[in-house]
Amino acid sequence: MVTLIHASNFTTLFRISLLAAALLVHSSNSQAVEPEKELSGWSFYFDNDFFTAGDRDNDYTGGIALKLAGTSVKSNFLSVDSWLESIDRLSGFTRSFDDKTSFKTHAMEYGVTLFTPVDISASSPVSDQHPYASLLFVSNTQMVVVPEEFLSYQSTLTVGFLGLPVAGELQKTMHELFGADSPNGWANQISAGGEPTFRYSISRSRNYIFSREGPRIFELKTSSEANIGFATDVGISFSLRWGTIQTPWWTFNPHNAEYISLGSPVATVTQDNITESYLWLGMSLKYRFYNAFLEGQFRDSVVTYDRDDLDPFIKEMWLGYTYEFQQHWQLSVFIRARNHEIDLPTVRDPVWGGFIISQSF
């Protein structure tokens, strides 16, 4: 498994993708578009570095998220959808698609993500590894799809709290259940005690489809993105999938993630007599200006790093497989890896795996 994500494969994979892109043409049989339902589906996301190296649970340690999709999320009492619409207009993002024939989808996500140092046994601060850090969040996503041009525009507003004590209690409980070592340093986490935070993200994606006989399809998607908030950066990415595919291309967005999946709409199956089964992989490159999980925010934190101590170039790769195990039910398993941001020999490259269970209506 390690050889699939080794850094030396970045160059080869990139060259292959460029060659594939040159051969692709838009398919004339794109999926039919239906009006967005009140509730179009849900998904449950779980990842953890324990899945990739069974003797560890540290660095990026894991995340859990529940996602709901459909027009009903706009009226949820925790929704920030109206804020997102206002920010999209103020930022000028809506000018990218206002004059185009399009449709819109909505999603809402609740989740938590956790980070720990390599040494989780120490209760004292560990100053040469990733700080303890956590984010408890709610995010709203709007995606505008321009089907005739195979373009999608996605914006996500995430609001939440850094440093809440519940993060440490959650990890301790999980370690007790699985008989793992107890993490003892959560009192030293970034913004310990709690501090509000946010992130506003926008992205533009173009999809290329080469459809062969039947439902077997090869897709390649290229994307650009910009983020401001607890993770502030700009980036580009490509992702591809190949196999028996019935879900629309705009629902497949593994690049829209900051460790944990953020915002992509839940898949909608268009034909009930075909079982989806496909491989997917991709890579991204970001230039990061700020990371609250390492540099802290406004509140003083015990362990933080200066920008000079961090590598601003973030390279990430992912590999996954999706299978429709029952009508309108999907299971995806994946592995992701990225280079470490802290420029110290004691810090390892984060590698983590996980699964996603989703149902569409």
Buried (B, 14 or more C-beta within 10 A) or exposed (E): EEEEBEEEBBEEBEEEBEEBEEEBEEBEEBBEBEEBBEBBBBBEBBBBBBBBBEEBBBBBBBBBBEBBBBBBBBEBEEBBBEBBBEBBEEBEBBEBBEEBEBBEBBBBBBBBBBBBBBBBEEEEBBBBBBBBBBBBBBBBBBBBBBBEBBBBBBBBBBBBBBBBBEBBEBBBEBBEEEEBEEBBBBBBBBBBEBBEBBBBBBBBBBBBBBBEEEBEBBBBBBBBBBBBBBBBBBBBBBBBBBBBBBBBBBBBBBBBBBBBBBBBBBBBBBEEEBBBBBEBBBBBBBEBEBBBBBBBBEEEBBBBBEEEEBEBEBBBBBBBBBBBEEEBEBBBBBBBBBBBBBEEEBBBBBBBBBBBBBBBB
